[in-house]
């Protein structure tokens, strides 16, 4: 089992920045892929960015490319999502996820999920 605890959400004005954190614990040695998803009210869970747990290329949704950056502190098993130039349409609950398989863009690629953290961008 892997446990994920997210933090860092909040209210920010459009154009501002936030950094989300996701602390992983448990059997992280078995993890292959990691990702961030988001879910706005009344919408499905949307892929934001994915990457292999061990490093390598990151794959971003077109809607966040150039504005969001995923990173990881290996010593602390913590994944970050740096969000810059935030837009009102970025408002959503953000979830980190990890899994044993491919670092894909489908929620079904990931077995473990955090509880979610709310990000609200005001105009």
Helices and strands as residue ranges (DSSP letters): E 2-7, E 10-13, E 18-26, G 28-30, E 33-39, E 46-52, E 58-60, E 68-73, E 78-83, G 88-90, E 92-99, G 107-109, E 112-113, E 117-122
